Amino acid sequence: MPAIKQFTISGENKEGALADAIRHLGYGGVNIRSIMISNVGEQGQIKLVVNDPIKAERIFKETGVSYETEEVLAVKMPDQPGALHHVASILARNKINIDYVYPLIGTSHHASIVFKTHDLAATEKILLDNDVSTALESEI
């Protein structure tokens, strides 16, 4: 399954938290391909997909940034109105709940969206059966 690694950094929701969390990625040559920030009260979460997860993990460990990882899918779709609805409808028809989505910075003429579901293998199979492709980590 071509799942990709997503990093989640949790902490206090305050000024400078994002800068502190990602400071060393750029210096280490790691490019952020997608980011989502959310907060509940005084706590925040930063979700990241990067071009080199192995290097990012090493940098986080070396600099003491606390993180968790999980697998997500990068779903490719045409960059046109209705494309996300098409994919969401396929998953709904097949009883797959979408936990969250956020855009992935692209370098081609298609749009890519990060999808998190409870069953990535089933999600990918359903999408592939419906001619919707997913990106490999090496394509990010």
Secondary structure, DSSP 8 states (H G I E B T S, - for coil): ---EEEEEEEEE--TTHHHHHHHHHHHTT--EEEEEEEEETTEEEEEEEES-HHHHHHHHHHHT---EEEEEEEEEEESSTTHHHHHHHHHHHTT--EEEEEEE--SSSEEEEEEEES-HHHHHHHHHHTT--B--GGG-
